[in-house]
Amino acid sequence: MLGSISRQRVYQLTSRRDFPAPVAQLSMGNVWLAEDVESWIAAHRPPVVDAVG
């Protein structure tokens, strides 16, 4: 959902205070609800502009 970003960038984003809290913490990592992440993306990421010229 966040595109092809590095693990480091994922950690930075998920560590932000305004990022949704995980719904579960498993041994392999945290789990978020897709709808929570989608809402966060819609509110915090600029729209992608198609460069057609």
Secondary structure, DSSP 4 states (H G I P E B T S, - for coil): ---S--HHHHHHHHTSTTSPPPSEEETTEEE--HHHHHHHHHHHSPPPPP---
